[in-house]
Amino acid sequence: MADEKNVKRLEDSLTRLSRTLGNCAAFRPGEIVLRLFGDAGGEYCISCRGGEATIAKNVDRVANHKPLLEVWGDADIIRAIVDGEKDAVKQFLTGGLRIRGNIRYFSDIAVELGILKNPL
């Protein structure tokens, strides 16, 4: 089952990301919504509260307010970016992902997490 394996890889990567996110100096309370498509796609919400970030496979908790960030992209590409296998800027510039929301926050967090080498 390739789909289940890809979903597991994605969820493991997102779990590692959420654990690390809570330790970032730029950490802010709010939600980061991931709208992913492809074989391992789905909607995920990283909820940042009290110095911790938790991940859930739904976006119900942001239905009544605007998230800090929304990210759209192919699940395999997003996983590869999170795992450091693909360059986030190159993927963004070629249309591999879209980001909406507080781009400065994205830049600050992404630099701390090693997703970006330089701030935007």
C-alpha distances in whole Angstrom, upper triangle without the diagonal:
4,6,6,6,9,10,11,13,14,16,17,19,20,21,23,25,26,27,29,30,33,35,35,39,38,36,37,37,35,31,29,26,23,22,19,17,15,11,11,15,17,20,21,25,26,29,32,35,37,36,33,30,27,24,22,20,23,26,28,30,31,32,36,36,36,33,34,32,29,26,24,22,19,16,16,19,20,18,20,23,23,22,25,23,24,28,28,31,30,27,30,32,30,28,25,26,28,30,33,35,37,36,39,37,34,35,37,34,32,35,35,31,31,29,32,35,38,38,38
4,6,5,6,9,10,11,12,14,15,17,18,20,21,22,24,26,27,28,31,33,33,37,36,34,35,35,33,29,27,24,21,20,17,15,12,8,9,13,15,19,20,23,25,28,31,34,36,35,31,28,26,23,22,19,22,25,27,29,30,31,35,35,34,31,32,29,27,24,22,19,16,13,12,16,17,15,16,20,20,19,21,19,21,24,25,28,27,24,26,29,26,25,21,22,25,27,30,33,34,33,36,34,31,32,34,31,29,32,32,28,28,26,29,32,34,35,35
4,5,5,6,9,10,10,12,14,15,16,18,20,21,22,24,26,27,29,31,32,35,34,32,33,32,30,26,24,21,18,17,14,12,9,6,6,9,12,15,17,20,22,25,28,31,34,33,29,26,23,20,19,16,18,21,24,26,27,28,31,32,30,28,29,26,24,21,19,17,13,11,11,15,15,14,16,19,19,18,21,20,20,24,23,27,26,22,24,27,25,23,20,20,23,25,27,30,32,31,34,32,29,31,32,29,27,30,31,27,27,25,28,31,33,34,33
4,5,5,6,9,10,10,12,14,15,16,18,20,21,22,24,25,27,30,30,34,33,31,32,31,29,26,23,21,18,18,15,14,12,9,7,11,12,15,16,19,21,24,27,29,32,31,27,24,21,18,17,14,17,21,23,25,26,27,31,31,31,28,29,27,24,22,20,18,16,13,13,16,16,14,17,20,19,18,22,20,22,25,25,28,28,24,26,29,28,26,22,22,25,26,28,30,32,32,34,32,29,31,32,29,27,30,30,26,27,25,29,31,34,34,34
4,5,5,6,9,10,11,12,14,15,17,18,20,21,23,24,27,28,29,33,32,30,32,31,30,26,24,22,19,19,16,15,13,10,8,12,14,17,17,20,21,24,27,30,32,30,27,24,22,19,18,16,19,22,25,27,28,29,33,33,32,29,29,27,25,22,21,19,16,12,11,15,15,13,14,18,17,16,19,18,19,23,23,27,26,23,25,28,27,25,22,22,25,26,29,31,32,31,33,31,28,30,31,28,26,29,28,25,25,23,27,29,32,33,33
4,5,5,6,9,10,11,12,14,15,16,18,20,21,22,25,27,27,31,30,28,29,29,27,24,21,19,16,16,12,12,10,7,6,9,12,15,15,18,19,23,25,28,31,29,26,22,20,17,17,15,18,20,23,25,26,27,31,30,29,26,27,24,21,19,17,15,12,9,8,11,12,9,11,14,14,13,16,15,16,20,20,23,22,19,22,25,23,21,18,18,21,22,25,27,29,28,30,28,25,27,28,25,23,26,26,22,22,20,24,26,29,30,30
4,5,5,6,8,10,10,12,14,15,16,18,20,21,23,25,26,29,28,26,27,27,25,21,19,17,14,14,11,11,10,8,5,7,9,12,12,15,16,20,22,25,28,27,23,20,17,14,13,11,14,17,20,21,22,24,27,27,26,23,24,22,20,17,16,14,12,8,9,13,12,10,13,15,14,14,18,17,18,21,20,24,24,20,22,25,24,22,18,18,20,21,24,26,27,27,29,27,24,26,27,24,22,25,25,22,23,20,24,27,29,30,30
4,5,5,6,9,10,10,12,14,15,16,18,20,22,24,25,29,28,26,27,26,25,22,20,18,16,16,14,15,14,11,8,11,12,14,13,16,17,20,22,25,27,25,22,19,16,14,13,12,16,19,21,22,24,26,29,29,28,25,25,23,21,19,19,17,15,11,11,15,14,11,13,16,14,14,17,17,19,22,21,25,25,22,24,27,26,25,21,20,23,23,26,27,29,28,30,27,25,27,27,24,23,25,25,21,22,21,24,27,30,30,30
4,6,5,6,9,10,11,12,14,16,17,18,21,22,23,27,26,25,26,26,25,22,19,18,15,16,14,15,14,12,9,12,13,15,14,17,17,20,22,25,27,25,22,19,17,14,15,14,17,20,23,24,25,27,30,29,28,25,25,22,21,18,18,16,14,10,9,12,11,8,10,13,11,10,14,13,15,18,18,22,22,19,22,25,24,23,19,19,21,22,25,26,27,26,28,26,23,24,25,22,20,23,22,18,19,17,21,24,27,27,28
4,5,5,6,9,10,10,12,14,15,16,19,21,21,25,24,22,23,23,22,18,16,15,12,13,10,12,12,11,7,9,10,12,11,13,13,17,19,22,25,23,20,17,15,12,12,11,14,17,20,21,21,23,27,26,24,21,21,19,17,14,14,13,11,7,7,10,8,5,9,11,9,9,13,13,14,17,16,20,20,17,19,22,21,20,16,15,18,18,21,23,24,23,25,23,20,22,23,19,18,21,20,17,18,16,19,22,25,25,25
4,5,5,6,9,10,10,12,14,15,17,19,20,24,23,21,22,21,20,17,15,14,12,13,12,14,14,13,9,10,10,11,9,11,12,15,17,20,22,21,17,14,12,9,10,9,12,15,18,18,20,22,25,24,23,20,20,18,17,15,16,15,14,10,11,13,11,9,12,13,11,12,15,16,17,20,19,22,23,20,21,25,24,23,19,18,20,20,22,23,24,24,25,23,20,22,23,19,18,21,21,17,19,17,21,24,26,26,27
4,6,5,6,9,10,11,13,14,16,18,19,23,23,21,22,22,21,19,17,17,15,17,15,17,17,16,12,14,14,15,13,14,13,16,18,20,22,20,17,14,12,11,12,12,16,18,21,21,22,25,28,27,26,22,22,20,20,18,18,17,16,12,12,14,12,9,12,13,10,10,14,15,17,19,19,23,23,21,23,26,26,24,21,20,22,22,24,25,25,25,26,23,21,23,23,19,18,21,19,16,17,16,20,23,25,26,27
4,5,5,6,9,10,11,12,15,16,17,21,20,19,20,21,20,17,15,15,13,15,14,16,16,16,12,13,14,15,12,14,12,16,17,20,22,19,16,14,13,11,13,13,16,18,21,21,22,25,27,26,24,21,20,18,17,15,16,15,14,11,11,12,9,6,9,10,7,7,10,12,14,16,15,19,20,18,19,23,23,21,18,17,19,19,21,22,22,22,23,20,18,19,19,16,15,17,16,12,14,13,16,19,22,22,23
4,5,5,6,9,10,10,13,15,15,19,18,16,17,18,16,14,11,12,10,13,12,15,16,16,12,13,12,12,9,10,9,12,13,17,19,17,14,11,9,7,10,10,13,15,18,18,18,21,24,22,21,17,17,15,14,13,14,14,14,11,12,13,9,8,11,11,8,9,12,14,15,17,15,19,20,18,19,22,23,21,18,16,17,17,19,19,20,19,21,18,15,18,18,14,14,17,16,12,14,13,16,19,22,21,22
4,5,5,6,9,10,11,14,15,19,19,16,18,17,17,15,13,14,13,16,15,18,19,19,15,15,15,14,11,11,9,12,13,15,17,15,12,9,8,7,9,11,14,16,18,18,19,22,24,23,22,19,18,17,17,16,18,18,18,14,15,16,13,11,14,14,10,11,15,17,18,20,19,22,24,22,22,26,26,25,21,20,21,20,22,22,22,22,23,20,18,20,19,16,16,18,17,13,16,15,19,22,24,24,25
4,6,5,6,9,11,12,13,17,17,15,18,18,18,16,15,16,15,18,17,20,21,21,17,18,18,17,14,14,11,14,14,17,18,15,12,10,10,10,13,15,18,19,22,21,22,25,27,26,24,20,20,18,19,17,19,19,19,15,16,16,13,11,13,13,9,9,12,15,17,18,17,21,23,21,22,25,26,25,22,20,21,20,22,22,22,22,22,19,17,19,18,14,14,16,14,11,13,13,17,19,22,22,23
4,5,5,6,9,10,11,15,14,12,15,16,15,14,12,13,13,16,16,19,20,20,17,17,17,16,12,12,9,12,12,15,16,14,11,9,10,9,13,14,17,17,20,19,19,23,25,23,21,17,16,15,15,14,17,17,17,14,15,15,12,10,12,11,7,9,11,14,15,16,15,18,20,18,19,22,23,22,19,17,18,17,19,19,18,18,18,15,13,15,14,11,10,13,11,8,11,10,14,16,19,18,20
4,5,5,7,9,10,14,14,11,13,13,13,11,10,12,12,16,16,20,22,22,18,18,17,15,11,10,7,9,9,11,13,11,8,5,6,7,10,13,15,15,18,16,17,20,22,21,19,16,15,14,15,15,17,18,19,16,17,17,14,13,15,14,11,13,15,18,19,19,17,21,23,21,21,25,26,24,22,19,20,18,19,18,18,18,19,15,14,16,15,11,12,15,13,10,13,13,16,19,21,20,21
4,6,6,8,10,13,14,12,14,14,15,14,14,16,16,20,20,23,25,25,21,21,20,18,15,14,10,11,10,12,13,10,7,6,7,9,13,16,18,19,21,19,20,24,25,24,22,19,18,17,19,18,21,22,22,19,20,20,17,15,17,16,13,14,16,19,21,21,20,23,25,24,24,28,29,27,25,22,23,21,22,22,21,21,21,17,16,18,17,13,14,16,13,11,14,15,18,20,22,22,23
4,5,6,7,11,12,10,13,15,16,15,14,17,17,20,21,24,25,26,22,22,22,20,17,15,12,13,11,13,14,11,9,8,10,12,16,18,20,21,23,21,22,25,27,25,23,19,17,17,19,18,21,21,22,20,20,20,16,15,16,15,11,12,14,17,19,19,18,21,23,22,22,26,27,26,24,21,22,20,22,21,19,19,19,15,14,15,14,10,11,12,9,7,11,12,15,17,19,18,21
4,5,5,9,9,7,10,11,12,12,11,14,15,19,19,23,25,26,22,22,21,19,15,13,10,10,8,11,12,9,8,6,9,11,15,17,19,18,21,19,19,22,23,21,19,16,14,14,16,16,19,20,21,19,20,19,16,15,17,15,12,14,15,19,19,19,17,19,22,21,21,24,26,25,22,20,20,18,19,17,16,16,15,12,11,13,11,8,9,11,9,7,11,12,14,16,18,17,18
4,6,8,9,6,9,10,12,12,13,16,17,21,22,26,28,28,25,24,23,20,17,14,11,10,7,9,9,5,5,5,9,12,15,18,20,19,21,19,19,23,23,21,20,17,15,16,18,19,22,23,25,22,24,23,19,19,21,19,15,17,19,22,23,23,21,23,26,25,24,28,30,28,26,23,23,20,21,19,18,18,17,14,14,16,13,10,13,14,11,11,14,15,17,20,20,19,21
4,7,9,7,11,13,15,16,16,19,20,24,25,28,30,31,27,27,26,24,20,18,14,14,11,12,11,7,8,9,12,15,19,22,23,23,25,22,22,26,27,24,23,20,17,18,21,21,24,25,27,24,25,24,21,20,21,19,16,17,18,22,23,22,21,23,26,26,25,28,30,29,27,25,25,22,23,21,19,19,18,15,15,16,13,10,13,13,9,10,13,15,17,18,19,18,21
4,5,5,9,12,14,15,15,18,19,23,24,27,29,31,27,26,26,23,20,18,14,14,11,13,12,9,10,10,14,16,20,22,24,23,25,23,22,26,26,23,22,18,15,16,19,19,23,24,25,24,24,23,20,20,21,18,15,17,17,21,21,20,19,20,24,23,23,25,28,27,25,23,22,20,20,19,16,16,14,11,12,12,9,7,10,10,6,8,11,13,14,15,16,15,17
4,5,9,12,15,16,16,20,22,25,27,30,33,34,31,30,29,26,23,20,17,16,13,14,13,10,12,13,17,19,23,25,26,25,27,24,23,27,27,24,22,19,16,17,20,21,25,26,28,27,28,26,23,23,24,21,18,20,20,24,24,22,21,22,25,25,24,27,29,29,27,25,24,21,21,19,16,16,14,11,13,13,9,8,11,11,8,10,13,15,15,16,16,14,17
4,6,10,12,14,14,17,19,23,24,28,30,32,29,28,27,24,21,18,15,15,12,13,13,11,12,13,16,18,21,24,24,23,25,22,21,24,24,21,19,16,13,14,17,18,22,24,26,25,26,24,21,22,23,19,17,20,20,23,23,21,19,20,23,23,21,24,27,26,25,22,21,18,18,15,12,13,10,7,9,10,6,6,10,10,8,10,13,14,14,16,15,13,15
4,7,9,11,11,15,17,21,23,26,29,30,27,26,24,21,18,15,12,11,8,9,10,7,9,9,13,15,18,21,21,20,22,19,18,22,22,19,17,14,11,13,16,17,21,23,25,24,25,24,20,21,22,19,17,19,20,24,23,22,19,21,24,24,22,25,28,26,25,22,21,18,17,15,13,14,12,8,10,12,9,7,11,12,10,11,14,15,16,18,18,15,17
4,6,9,10,14,17,20,23,26,29,31,28,26,24,21,18,14,12,10,7,8,9,8,10,10,13,15,18,20,20,18,20,16,15,19,18,15,14,11,9,11,15,17,20,23,25,24,26,25,21,22,24,21,19,22,23,26,25,24,21,22,26,25,23,26,28,27,26,22,21,17,16,13,11,13,12,8,11,13,11,10,13,15,13,14,18,18,18,21,20,17,18
4,7,10,13,16,20,22,26,29,30,27,25,23,19,16,13,10,8,5,5,7,8,9,9,11,14,16,19,18,16,17,13,13,16,16,13,12,10,9,11,15,17,21,23,26,24,27,26,22,23,25,23,20,23,25,28,27,26,23,25,28,27,25,28,30,28,27,23,22,18,17,14,13,15,15,11,13,16,14,13,16,18,16,17,20,20,21,24,23,21,21
4,7,10,13,16,19,23,26,28,25,22,20,16,14,10,8,6,5,7,10,11,11,9,11,12,14,16,15,12,13,10,9,13,12,10,9,6,6,9,11,14,18,21,23,22,25,24,20,21,24,22,20,23,24,27,26,25,22,24,27,25,23,26,28,26,25,21,19,16,14,12,11,14,15,11,13,16,15,13,16,19,18,18,21,20,21,24,24,21,21
4,6,10,13,16,19,23,24,21,19,16,13,10,6,6,5,6,9,12,13,11,9,10,10,11,13,12,9,11,9,7,11,12,9,8,5,6,7,9,11,14,17,20,18,21,21,17,18,21,19,17,21,22,25,24,23,20,22,25,22,21,24,26,23,22,18,16,13,12,11,11,14,15,12,12,16,15,13,15,18,18,17,20,18,20,23,23,21,21
4,7,10,13,16,19,21,18,16,14,11,8,6,5,7,8,12,15,14,13,10,10,9,11,12,11,9,12,11,9,12,14,12,10,6,6,5,6,8,11,14,16,15,18,17,14,15,18,16,14,18,19,21,20,20,17,18,21,19,17,21,22,19,18,14,13,10,10,9,10,12,14,11,10,13,14,11,13,16,16,15,17,15,17,21,21,19,18
4,6,10,13,16,18,16,13,11,7,6,5,6,9,11,14,18,18,16,12,12,10,10,10,9,7,10,10,8,11,13,12,10,7,8,6,5,6,9,11,14,13,16,16,12,14,17,16,14,18,20,21,20,20,17,19,21,18,17,20,21,18,16,13,12,10,10,10,12,14,16,14,12,16,17,15,15,19,19,17,19,17,19,23,23,21,20
4,6,10,13,15,12,10,8,6,5,6,8,11,14,17,21,20,18,14,13,10,10,9,9,9,12,13,12,14,17,15,13,10,11,8,6,5,6,8,10,9,13,12,9,11,14,13,12,16,17,18,17,18,15,17,19,16,15,18,19,16,13,10,10,9,11,12,14,15,17,15,13,16,18,15,15,18,19,17,18,16,18,21,22,21,20
4,7,10,13,11,8,6,5,7,9,11,14,17,21,24,24,21,18,16,13,12,10,10,9,13,14,13,14,17,16,14,12,14,11,7,6,5,7,9,8,12,12,10,12,15,15,15,18,19,20,18,19,16,18,19,16,15,18,18,15,13,10,10,10,11,14,16,17,20,18,16,19,21,19,18,21,22,20,21,18,20,24,25,23,22
4,7,9,8,5,5,6,8,11,13,17,19,23,26,25,23,19,18,14,13,11,11,12,15,17,16,17,21,20,18,16,17,14,10,8,6,5,5,5,9,9,8,10,13,13,13,16,18,18,16,18,15,18,18,14,14,18,17,14,11,9,10,12,14,16,19,19,22,20,17,20,22,20,18,22,23,20,21,18,20,24,25,24,23
4,7,7,4,6,9,11,15,17,20,23,27,30,29,26,23,21,17,16,13,14,15,18,20,19,20,23,23,21,19,20,17,14,11,8,6,5,6,9,10,10,12,14,15,16,18,20,19,17,19,17,19,19,15,16,18,17,14,11,11,12,14,17,19,22,22,25,24,21,23,25,23,21,25,26,23,24,20,22,26,27,27,25
4,6,5,8,12,14,17,20,23,26,29,33,31,29,25,23,19,18,15,16,18,21,23,23,23,27,27,25,23,24,20,17,14,11,9,6,6,7,10,11,12,13,15,16,18,19,18,17,19,18,20,19,16,17,20,17,15,12,13,15,17,20,23,25,25,28,27,23,25,28,25,23,26,28,25,25,21,24,27,29,29,27
4,6,9,13,15,18,20,24,27,30,33,32,29,25,23,19,18,15,17,19,22,24,24,25,29,29,27,25,26,23,20,17,14,12,9,7,8,11,12,12,14,17,17,18,20,18,18,21,20,23,22,18,20,23,20,18,15,16,18,21,23,26,28,27,30,29,26,28,30,27,25,28,29,26,26,23,26,29,31,31,30
4,7,10,12,15,17,21,23,27,30,28,25,22,19,16,15,12,14,16,19,21,22,23,26,26,25,22,23,21,18,15,13,11,8,6,7,10,10,10,12,15,15,15,18,17,17,20,19,22,22,18,20,23,21,19,15,15,17,19,21,24,26,25,28,26,23,25,27,24,22,26,26,23,23,21,24,27,29,29,28
4,7,9,13,15,19,22,25,28,27,24,21,18,15,13,10,12,13,17,19,19,20,23,23,22,19,21,18,15,12,10,9,7,5,8,11,10,11,14,15,15,17,19,18,18,20,18,21,21,17,18,21,20,17,14,13,15,16,18,21,23,23,26,24,21,24,26,23,21,25,26,22,23,20,23,26,28,28,27
4,7,10,13,16,19,23,26,25,22,19,16,13,11,7,8,10,13,15,15,16,20,20,19,17,19,16,13,12,10,10,10,8,11,13,12,12,16,17,16,18,21,21,20,22,20,23,23,19,19,23,22,19,16,15,15,16,18,20,22,22,25,23,21,24,25,23,22,25,26,23,24,21,24,28,29,28,27
4,7,10,13,16,19,23,23,20,16,14,11,9,6,5,6,10,12,12,13,16,16,15,13,15,13,10,10,9,11,11,10,14,15,12,13,17,17,16,19,21,22,21,22,20,22,23,20,19,23,22,19,17,14,14,14,15,17,19,20,23,21,18,22,23,20,20,24,24,21,23,20,23,27,28,26,26
4,7,10,13,16,19,19,16,12,10,7,6,4,5,6,10,10,11,13,16,16,15,12,14,12,10,10,11,12,13,11,14,15,12,13,16,16,14,17,20,21,20,21,19,22,23,20,19,23,23,20,18,15,15,14,15,16,18,19,21,19,16,20,21,18,18,21,21,19,21,18,21,25,26,25,24
4,6,9,12,16,16,13,10,8,6,5,6,6,5,8,8,8,11,14,13,12,9,11,10,9,10,12,14,16,14,17,17,14,15,18,17,15,18,21,22,22,22,20,22,24,21,20,24,25,22,20,16,16,14,14,14,16,17,19,16,15,19,19,16,17,20,20,18,20,18,21,25,25,24,23
4,6,10,13,13,10,6,5,4,7,9,9,9,12,10,10,14,16,14,13,10,10,10,10,11,14,16,17,15,18,18,14,14,18,16,14,17,19,21,21,21,19,21,24,21,20,24,25,23,20,17,17,15,15,14,15,16,18,14,13,17,16,13,14,18,17,15,18,16,19,22,23,22,22
4,6,10,10,8,5,5,6,8,11,11,10,11,9,9,13,14,13,12,9,10,11,12,14,17,19,21,19,22,22,18,18,21,20,17,20,22,25,24,25,22,24,27,24,23,27,28,26,24,20,19,17,16,15,15,17,18,15,15,18,17,14,16,19,18,17,20,19,21,24,25,23,23
4,7,7,6,4,7,9,11,15,15,13,15,12,12,16,16,14,14,10,10,12,14,16,19,21,23,21,23,23,19,20,22,20,17,20,22,25,25,25,22,24,27,25,24,27,29,27,25,22,21,18,17,15,15,17,17,13,13,16,15,12,15,18,16,15,19,18,20,23,23,21,22
4,6,5,6,8,11,14,17,17,16,16,13,13,17,17,15,15,13,12,15,17,19,22,25,27,25,27,27,23,23,26,24,21,23,25,28,29,28,25,28,31,29,27,31,33,31,29,25,24,21,20,18,17,19,19,15,17,19,18,15,18,20,18,18,22,22,23,26,26,24,25
4,5,8,11,14,17,20,20,19,20,16,17,20,20,18,19,16,15,18,21,23,26,28,30,28,30,29,26,26,28,26,23,25,27,30,31,30,28,30,33,31,30,34,36,34,32,29,27,24,24,21,20,22,21,17,19,21,19,16,20,21,19,19,23,23,25,27,27,25,27
4,7,10,14,17,20,21,20,21,18,18,22,22,20,20,17,15,17,20,21,25,27,28,26,28,27,24,23,26,23,20,22,24,27,28,27,25,27,30,29,28,32,34,32,30,27,26,23,23,21,19,20,19,16,17,19,16,14,17,18,15,15,19,20,22,24,24,22,24
4,7,10,13,17,18,18,19,16,17,21,21,20,19,16,15,17,19,20,23,25,26,23,25,25,21,21,23,22,18,20,22,25,26,26,24,26,29,28,27,31,32,30,28,25,25,22,22,20,19,21,20,16,17,19,17,14,17,18,16,15,19,19,21,24,25,23,25
4,7,10,14,15,14,16,14,15,18,19,18,17,14,13,14,15,16,19,21,22,20,22,22,18,17,20,19,15,18,20,23,23,24,21,24,27,25,24,28,29,27,25,22,22,19,19,18,17,19,19,15,15,17,16,13,15,17,15,13,17,17,20,22,23,22,23
4,7,10,12,12,14,12,14,17,19,18,18,14,15,15,16,16,19,20,21,18,21,21,18,17,20,19,16,18,21,23,24,25,22,25,28,25,25,29,30,27,25,22,22,20,20,19,19,21,21,18,17,20,19,16,17,20,18,16,19,19,22,25,26,25,26
4,7,9,10,12,11,13,16,18,17,17,14,15,14,14,14,16,17,18,15,18,18,15,14,18,17,14,16,19,21,22,23,21,24,26,23,23,27,27,25,22,20,20,18,19,19,19,20,22,18,17,20,20,16,17,20,19,16,19,18,21,25,26,25,25
4,6,8,10,9,11,14,17,17,17,14,16,15,14,15,16,17,18,15,18,19,16,16,19,19,17,19,22,24,24,25,23,26,28,25,24,28,28,26,23,20,20,19,20,20,21,22,24,21,19,23,23,19,20,23,22,20,23,21,24,28,29,28,28
4,7,9,11,12,14,17,18,18,15,17,16,14,14,15,16,16,13,16,18,15,15,19,19,17,19,22,23,23,25,22,26,27,24,23,27,27,24,21,19,19,19,19,20,22,23,25,22,20,24,24,21,21,25,24,21,24,22,25,28,30,29,28
4,6,8,9,10,14,15,15,13,16,15,13,14,14,16,17,15,18,19,17,17,21,21,19,22,25,26,25,26,24,26,28,24,24,27,27,24,22,19,19,18,18,19,21,22,25,22,21,24,25,22,22,26,26,23,26,23,26,30,31,29,29
4,5,6,7,10,11,11,10,13,12,11,12,13,16,17,16,20,20,17,18,22,21,20,23,25,26,26,26,23,25,27,24,23,26,26,23,21,18,17,16,15,16,18,20,22,20,19,22,23,21,21,25,25,23,25,23,25,29,30,28,27
4,5,5,9,10,12,11,15,15,14,16,17,19,21,19,23,24,21,22,26,25,23,26,29,30,29,30,27,29,31,28,26,30,30,27,25,22,21,19,18,18,20,23,25,22,22,25,26,24,25,28,28,26,29,27,29,33,33,31,30
4,6,8,9,10,10,13,14,14,16,18,21,22,21,24,25,22,23,26,25,23,26,28,30,30,30,27,29,31,28,27,30,31,28,26,23,21,19,18,17,19,21,23,20,20,24,24,22,23,27,26,24,27,26,28,31,32,29,29
4,6,5,7,6,10,11,11,14,16,19,21,20,24,24,21,22,25,24,22,26,28,29,28,28,25,27,29,26,24,27,28,25,24,21,19,16,15,14,16,18,20,18,18,22,22,20,22,25,25,24,26,24,26,30,30,27,26
4,6,8,9,13,14,13,16,17,20,22,22,26,26,23,25,28,27,25,29,31,32,31,31,27,29,31,28,26,29,30,26,25,22,20,18,16,15,18,21,23,21,21,25,25,23,25,28,28,27,30,27,29,33,32,30,29
4,7,10,13,15,15,18,20,23,26,25,29,29,26,27,31,29,28,31,33,35,33,33,29,31,33,30,28,31,32,28,28,24,22,20,17,16,18,21,23,21,22,25,26,24,26,29,29,28,31,29,30,34,33,30,29
4,6,10,12,12,16,18,22,25,24,28,27,24,26,29,27,26,29,31,33,31,30,27,28,30,28,25,28,30,27,26,23,20,17,14,12,14,18,19,17,18,22,22,21,23,26,26,26,28,27,27,31,30,27,26
4,7,8,9,13,15,19,22,22,26,25,21,24,26,24,23,27,28,30,28,27,23,24,27,25,22,25,26,23,23,19,16,14,11,9,11,14,16,14,15,19,19,18,20,23,23,23,26,24,24,28,27,24,22
4,5,7,10,13,17,20,19,23,22,18,20,23,21,19,23,24,26,25,24,20,22,24,22,20,23,24,21,21,17,15,12,9,7,9,12,14,12,12,16,16,15,17,20,20,19,22,20,21,24,24,21,20
4,7,10,14,17,20,20,23,21,18,20,22,19,18,22,23,25,23,22,18,19,22,21,18,21,23,21,20,16,14,10,8,6,6,9,10,8,9,12,13,12,14,17,17,17,19,18,18,21,21,18,17
4,7,10,13,16,16,19,18,14,17,19,16,15,19,20,22,20,19,15,16,19,17,15,18,20,17,16,13,10,7,6,5,6,8,10,8,7,11,12,11,12,15,16,16,18,15,16,19,19,16,15
4,7,10,14,14,17,15,13,15,18,15,15,19,20,21,19,19,15,16,18,16,13,17,18,15,14,10,8,6,5,6,9,10,13,12,10,13,15,14,14,17,19,17,19,16,17,21,21,18,17
4,7,10,11,13,12,9,12,14,12,12,16,17,18,16,15,12,13,15,12,11,14,15,12,11,7,6,5,7,9,11,11,14,13,10,13,15,14,13,16,18,16,17,14,15,19,19,17,16
4,7,9,12,10,9,12,14,13,14,17,18,18,16,16,13,14,15,12,10,14,13,10,9,6,5,7,9,12,14,14,17,17,14,16,19,17,16,19,21,19,19,16,17,21,21,20,18
4,6,9,7,6,10,11,11,12,15,16,15,13,14,11,13,13,10,9,13,12,9,6,4,6,9,12,15,17,16,19,19,15,17,20,18,16,20,21,19,19,15,17,20,21,21,19
4,6,5,6,9,10,11,12,14,15,14,13,14,13,15,14,11,12,14,13,10,7,7,10,13,16,19,21,20,23,22,18,20,23,21,18,21,23,20,20,16,18,22,23,23,22
4,5,5,6,9,10,10,12,14,13,13,15,13,16,16,13,14,17,16,14,10,10,12,14,17,19,21,20,23,22,18,20,22,20,18,21,22,19,19,16,18,22,24,23,23
4,6,5,6,9,10,10,12,11,10,13,13,16,15,12,14,17,15,14,10,11,14,16,19,22,24,22,25,23,20,21,23,21,18,21,22,19,18,15,18,21,23,24,23
4,5,5,6,9,10,10,9,7,10,9,12,11,8,10,13,12,11,7,8,12,14,17,20,21,19,22,21,17,18,21,18,15,18,20,17,16,13,15,18,20,20,20
4,5,5,6,9,10,10,9,10,9,12,12,9,11,14,13,12,8,8,10,12,15,17,18,17,19,18,14,16,18,15,13,16,17,14,14,11,13,16,18,19,18
4,5,5,6,9,8,9,11,11,14,15,12,14,17,17,16,12,11,14,15,18,20,21,20,21,20,16,18,19,16,14,17,17,14,14,11,14,17,20,20,20
4,5,5,6,5,5,9,9,13,12,10,13,16,15,15,11,12,15,16,20,22,22,20,22,21,17,18,19,17,14,16,17,14,13,10,13,15,18,19,20
4,5,5,6,5,6,6,10,10,8,10,13,14,13,10,10,13,14,17,19,19,17,18,17,14,14,16,14,10,12,14,11,10,7,9,12,15,16,16
4,6,8,8,9,9,12,14,12,13,17,17,17,13,12,15,14,17,19,19,17,18,16,13,14,15,12,9,12,12,9,9,6,10,13,16,16,17
4,6,8,10,11,14,15,14,16,19,19,19,15,15,18,18,21,22,22,20,21,20,16,17,18,15,12,14,14,10,9,8,12,14,17,18,20
4,6,7,9,12,12,12,14,17,17,18,15,15,18,18,21,23,22,20,20,19,16,15,17,14,11,12,13,10,8,6,9,11,14,16,17
4,7,9,12,12,11,14,16,16,17,14,15,18,19,23,24,24,22,23,22,19,18,20,18,14,15,17,14,11,10,12,13,17,19,19
4,6,9,8,8,11,13,12,13,10,12,15,16,20,22,22,19,21,20,17,16,18,17,13,14,17,14,12,9,10,12,15,17,17
4,6,5,6,9,10,11,12,10,11,14,15,18,20,20,17,18,18,15,14,16,15,11,12,15,13,10,8,8,9,12,13,13
4,6,5,6,9,10,10,9,8,10,11,15,16,16,13,15,15,11,11,14,13,9,11,14,12,10,7,7,9,11,12,11
4,5,5,6,9,10,9,9,11,11,15,16,16,13,14,15,12,11,14,14,11,12,15,14,12,9,7,9,10,10,9
4,5,5,6,9,8,10,12,13,17,19,19,16,18,19,15,14,18,18,14,15,18,17,15,12,10,12,13,14,12
4,6,5,6,5,6,9,11,15,18,19,16,18,18,15,15,18,17,14,16,19,17,15,12,11,14,15,15,14
4,5,5,5,5,6,8,12,15,15,12,15,16,13,13,16,16,13,15,18,17,16,12,11,14,14,14,12
4,6,7,8,9,11,14,17,18,14,17,18,15,15,18,19,16,17,21,20,18,15,13,15,15,15,12
4,6,8,10,13,16,19,20,18,20,21,18,18,21,21,18,20,23,22,20,16,16,18,18,18,16
4,5,7,10,13,17,19,16,19,20,17,17,21,21,18,20,23,22,20,17,16,19,19,19,16
4,7,10,14,17,19,17,20,20,16,17,20,19,16,19,21,19,18,15,15,18,19,19,17
4,7,10,14,15,13,17,17,13,14,18,17,14,17,19,18,17,13,14,17,18,17,15
4,7,10,13,11,15,15,12,13,17,16,14,17,20,18,18,15,15,18,18,17,14
4,7,9,8,11,11,9,11,14,13,12,15,18,17,17,14,14,17,17,15,13
4,7,7,11,11,9,12,15,15,14,17,19,19,20,17,17,20,19,16,14
4,6,9,9,8,11,13,13,14,17,18,18,20,17,17,20,19,16,14
4,5,5,6,9,10,11,12,14,16,17,18,16,16,18,17,13,12
4,5,5,6,9,10,10,12,14,15,16,14,13,15,13,10,8
4,5,5,6,9,10,11,13,14,15,14,12,14,12,8,7
4,5,5,6,8,10,11,12,14,13,12,15,13,10,10
4,6,5,6,8,10,10,12,10,10,13,12,9,9
4,6,5,6,9,10,10,9,7,10,8,5,6
4,6,5,6,9,10,10,9,11,9,7,8
4,5,5,6,9,8,9,11,11,9,11
4,5,5,6,5,5,8,9,8,10
4,5,5,6,5,6,6,6,9
4,5,8,8,9,10,10,13
4,6,8,9,11,12,14
4,5,6,9,11,13
4,7,9,10,12
4,6,7,8
4,7,9
4,6
4
